[in-house]
Amino acid sequence: MNQPRRRVKGARTYDASRRQARARQLHAAALDIARQLFLERGYVATTVESIAEAAGVSAATIYKSYGGKAGLVRELCQRALAGGGPVPAEERSNALRAGSDPRAVIEGWGKLTSELAPRIAPLVLLLRDAAQADPEAAALYDELDRNRLTRMADNARYLADAGHLRDGLTTQEARDVMWLGTSPELYDLLVNRRRWTVVKYSRFVTDTMTNALI
């Protein structure tokens, strides 16, 4: 006759949450180290193996998680574009459109630019500098630029549809003004080369867009 199984005292069901949290920490650390090495050494000179060694993980883990250097930079860019708050920057940008004052909307966009530019501009410039030597870097640079142009076109349509654009200014021209104002090259020229503060740079971007668009 079969005897009923007795539960082992103190037995616990397997909880994967701790292991998953540890994996997230390792991935975040690997991304932080990748960003540091890329910006210190450049895209071409930085290898997946050097990132893996510094992060204390295997190169195979990096390739499996990100597919290589371009995948790492793509992930870094996505993280940068999310901004520093609990709500992604794109959602915050969209929420600004609920207001009826176009100056306040552009002011909000300018503040977001000051938040995102120090995070994303160094990475985009890294890809730009590597583009001639690395096709994957060139492709990702072009993709990021197209995405930003598309985003600015969406912002321009909002201003046009709401009747906020200056008379005679086309939606395409408004798009291009905002594309220029949010370019990593402008951030590089003013903040890195002319040593403007990020606050001064943000004020310039806001005033330029306000005066040119509405």
C-alpha positions as a Python dict, from the first residue, in 0.01 Angstrom:
ca = {
    (1, 'M'): (0, 0, 0),
    (2, 'N'): (138, 341, -102),
    (3, 'Q'): (214, 574, 183),
    (4, 'P'): (123, 943, 142),
    (5, 'R'): (420, 1167, 80),
    (6, 'R'): (522, 1381, 368),
    (7, 'R'): (628, 1735, 293),
    (8, 'V'): (986, 1806, 379),
    (9, 'K'): (993, 2055, 658),
    (10, 'G'): (1115, 2391, 543),
    (11, 'A'): (1096, 2309, 170),
    (12, 'R'): (1037, 2614, -52),
    (13, 'T'): (917, 2657, -405),
    (14, 'Y'): (1185, 2793, -637),
    (15, 'D'): (1182, 3171, -660),
    (16, 'A'): (1354, 3306, -971),
    (17, 'S'): (1308, 3672, -879),
    (18, 'R'): (1646, 3699, -708),
    (19, 'R'): (1825, 3542, -1004),
    (20, 'Q'): (1640, 3769, -1246),
    (21, 'A'): (1728, 4075, -1040),
    (22, 'R'): (2092, 3970, -1043),
    (23, 'A'): (2082, 3928, -1421),
    (24, 'R'): (1935, 4277, -1461),
    (25, 'Q'): (2211, 4420, -1245),
    (26, 'L'): (2476, 4248, -1457),
    (27, 'H'): (2321, 4375, -1779),
    (28, 'A'): (2299, 4730, -1643),
    (29, 'A'): (2662, 4714, -1526),
    (30, 'A'): (2772, 4583, -1866),
    (31, 'L'): (2594, 4872, -2038),
    (32, 'D'): (2753, 5127, -1805),
    (33, 'I'): (3097, 4983, -1873),
    (34, 'A'): (3032, 4966, -2248),
    (35, 'R'): (2935, 5334, -2255),
    (36, 'Q'): (3246, 5429, -2060),
    (37, 'L'): (3480, 5230, -2285),
    (38, 'F'): (3315, 5345, -2608),
    (39, 'L'): (3346, 5711, -2510),
    (40, 'E'): (3702, 5671, -2383),
    (41, 'R'): (3844, 5459, -2666),
    (42, 'G'): (3607, 5514, -2957),
    (43, 'Y'): (3375, 5272, -3129),
    (44, 'V'): (3626, 5098, -3355),
    (45, 'A'): (3893, 5048, -3089),
    (46, 'T'): (3652, 4905, -2832),
    (47, 'T'): (3593, 4532, -2861),
    (48, 'V'): (3317, 4315, -2725),
    (49, 'E'): (3585, 4110, -2549),
    (50, 'S'): (3721, 4415, -2366),
    (51, 'I'): (3372, 4513, -2254),
    (52, 'A'): (3296, 4160, -2136),
    (53, 'E'): (3623, 4137, -1943),
    (54, 'A'): (3568, 4471, -1771),
    (55, 'A'): (3208, 4378, -1688),
    (56, 'G'): (3297, 4033, -1557),
    (57, 'V'): (3080, 3846, -1807),
    (58, 'S'): (3158, 3631, -2107),
    (59, 'A'): (3179, 3771, -2459),
    (60, 'A'): (2918, 3511, -2553),
    (61, 'T'): (2677, 3671, -2307),
    (62, 'I'): (2727, 4011, -2472),
    (63, 'Y'): (2669, 3867, -2819),
    (64, 'K'): (2363, 3673, -2702),
    (65, 'S'): (2211, 3975, -2530),
    (66, 'Y'): (2296, 4250, -2778),
    (67, 'G'): (2433, 4092, -3095),
    (68, 'G'): (2760, 4282, -3087),
    (69, 'K'): (2885, 4640, -3064),
    (70, 'A'): (2611, 4800, -3270),
    (71, 'G'): (2349, 4628, -3057),
    (72, 'L'): (2515, 4755, -2743),
    (73, 'V'): (2514, 5113, -2868),
    (74, 'R'): (2152, 5077, -2983),
    (75, 'E'): (2056, 4968, -2630),
    (76, 'L'): (2257, 5255, -2482),
    (77, 'C'): (2080, 5500, -2712),
    (78, 'Q'): (1738, 5366, -2620),
    (79, 'R'): (1825, 5402, -2254),
    (80, 'A'): (1952, 5755, -2312),
    (81, 'L'): (1641, 5861, -2502),
    (82, 'A'): (1417, 5739, -2221),
    (83, 'G'): (1562, 6013, -2000),
    (84, 'G'): (1617, 6009, -1629),
    (85, 'G'): (1265, 6007, -1490),
    (86, 'P'): (1018, 5728, -1415),
    (87, 'V'): (812, 5831, -1719),
    (88, 'P'): (986, 5792, -2058),
    (89, 'A'): (1081, 6123, -2219),
    (90, 'E'): (871, 6057, -2529),
    (91, 'E'): (558, 6019, -2317),
    (92, 'R'): (638, 6341, -2133),
    (93, 'S'): (691, 6518, -2465),
    (94, 'N'): (354, 6397, -2592),
    (95, 'A'): (184, 6506, -2271),
    (96, 'L'): (302, 6863, -2326),
    (97, 'R'): (73, 6887, -2629),
    (98, 'A'): (-230, 6888, -2401),
    (99, 'G'): (-151, 7250, -2317),
    (100, 'S'): (-296, 7537, -2517),
    (101, 'D'): (3, 7774, -2487),
    (102, 'P'): (257, 7698, -2763),
    (103, 'R'): (529, 7885, -2579),
    (104, 'A'): (485, 7660, -2277),
    (105, 'V'): (494, 7354, -2503),
    (106, 'I'): (821, 7462, -2664),
    (107, 'E'): (959, 7553, -2321),
    (108, 'G'): (887, 7198, -2213),
    (109, 'W'): (1054, 7058, -2523),
    (110, 'G'): (1359, 7273, -2449),
    (111, 'K'): (1384, 7134, -2098),
    (112, 'L'): (1361, 6780, -2234),
    (113, 'T'): (1641, 6863, -2477),
    (114, 'S'): (1863, 6967, -2187),
    (115, 'E'): (1785, 6637, -2016),
    (116, 'L'): (1840, 6413, -2317),
    (117, 'A'): (2125, 6581, -2505),
    (118, 'P'): (2401, 6505, -2251),
    (119, 'R'): (2288, 6141, -2256),
    (120, 'I'): (2235, 6080, -2628),
    (121, 'A'): (2461, 6328, -2810),
    (122, 'P'): (2794, 6161, -2714),
    (123, 'L'): (2665, 5825, -2841),
    (124, 'V'): (2538, 5962, -3172),
    (125, 'L'): (2863, 6150, -3226),
    (126, 'L'): (3050, 5829, -3148),
    (127, 'L'): (2860, 5656, -3428),
    (128, 'R'): (2912, 5946, -3666),
    (129, 'D'): (3288, 5934, -3614),
    (130, 'A'): (3293, 5557, -3670),
    (131, 'A'): (3059, 5559, -3970),
    (132, 'Q'): (3329, 5567, -4239),
    (133, 'A'): (3510, 5267, -4094),
    (134, 'D'): (3218, 5056, -3973),
    (135, 'P'): (2903, 4989, -4180),
    (136, 'E'): (2698, 4887, -3875),
    (137, 'A'): (2785, 5212, -3701),
    (138, 'A'): (2693, 5406, -4016),
    (139, 'A'): (2358, 5227, -4044),
    (140, 'L'): (2269, 5292, -3681),
    (141, 'Y'): (2373, 5658, -3707),
    (142, 'D'): (2147, 5703, -4011),
    (143, 'E'): (1861, 5523, -3835),
    (144, 'L'): (1883, 5746, -3527),
    (145, 'D'): (1892, 6057, -3743),
    (146, 'R'): (1586, 5945, -3941),
    (147, 'N'): (1400, 5867, -3619),
    (148, 'R'): (1475, 6214, -3482),
    (149, 'L'): (1361, 6376, -3808),
    (150, 'T'): (1038, 6176, -3792),
    (151, 'R'): (982, 6286, -3433),
    (152, 'M'): (1037, 6651, -3523),
    (153, 'A'): (796, 6615, -3817),
    (154, 'D'): (534, 6489, -3572),
    (155, 'N'): (595, 6788, -3344),
    (156, 'A'): (572, 7024, -3642),
    (157, 'R'): (239, 6875, -3750),
    (158, 'Y'): (105, 6926, -3399),
    (159, 'L'): (200, 7296, -3411),
    (160, 'A'): (53, 7333, -3760),
    (161, 'D'): (-273, 7152, -3680),
    (162, 'A'): (-319, 7363, -3367),
    (163, 'G'): (-267, 7684, -3567),
    (164, 'H'): (47, 7781, -3380),
    (165, 'L'): (299, 7808, -3665),
    (166, 'R'): (419, 8147, -3780),
    (167, 'D'): (249, 8270, -4099),
    (168, 'G'): (429, 8155, -4411),
    (169, 'L'): (625, 7882, -4233),
    (170, 'T'): (566, 7535, -4374),
    (171, 'T'): (546, 7220, -4167),
    (172, 'Q'): (863, 7093, -4335),
    (173, 'E'): (1051, 7410, -4242),
    (174, 'A'): (931, 7384, -3882),
    (175, 'R'): (1044, 7022, -3875),
    (176, 'D'): (1389, 7122, -3997),
    (177, 'V'): (1424, 7400, -3739),
    (178, 'M'): (1352, 7153, -3458),
    (179, 'W'): (1573, 6887, -3618),
    (180, 'L'): (1860, 7138, -3615),
    (181, 'G'): (1787, 7253, -3260),
    (182, 'T'): (1795, 6899, -3124),
    (183, 'S'): (2098, 6787, -3324),
    (184, 'P'): (2393, 6633, -3138),
    (185, 'E'): (2620, 6854, -3348),
    (186, 'L'): (2468, 7171, -3202),
    (187, 'Y'): (2511, 7034, -2851),
    (188, 'D'): (2871, 6944, -2930),
    (189, 'L'): (2949, 7290, -3070),
    (190, 'L'): (2798, 7489, -2786),
    (191, 'V'): (2853, 7270, -2479),
    (192, 'N'): (3167, 7072, -2560),
    (193, 'R'): (3354, 7320, -2778),
    (194, 'R'): (3232, 7661, -2659),
    (195, 'R'): (3188, 7543, -2298),
    (196, 'W'): (2832, 7663, -2257),
    (197, 'T'): (2644, 7522, -1963),
    (198, 'V'): (2363, 7282, -2042),
    (199, 'V'): (2118, 7536, -1896),
    (200, 'K'): (2244, 7809, -2131),
    (201, 'Y'): (2231, 7567, -2424),
    (202, 'S'): (1874, 7469, -2336),
    (203, 'R'): (1771, 7834, -2315),
    (204, 'F'): (1921, 7898, -2657),
    (205, 'V'): (1738, 7602, -2812),
    (206, 'T'): (1409, 7710, -2654),
    (207, 'D'): (1441, 8075, -2759),
    (208, 'T'): (1551, 7983, -3112),
    (209, 'M'): (1258, 7747, -3165),
    (210, 'T'): (1010, 7989, -3011),
    (211, 'N'): (1123, 8284, -3224),
    (212, 'A'): (1146, 8080, -3543),
    (213, 'L'): (826, 7877, -3515),
    (214, 'I'): (546, 8075, -3348),
}
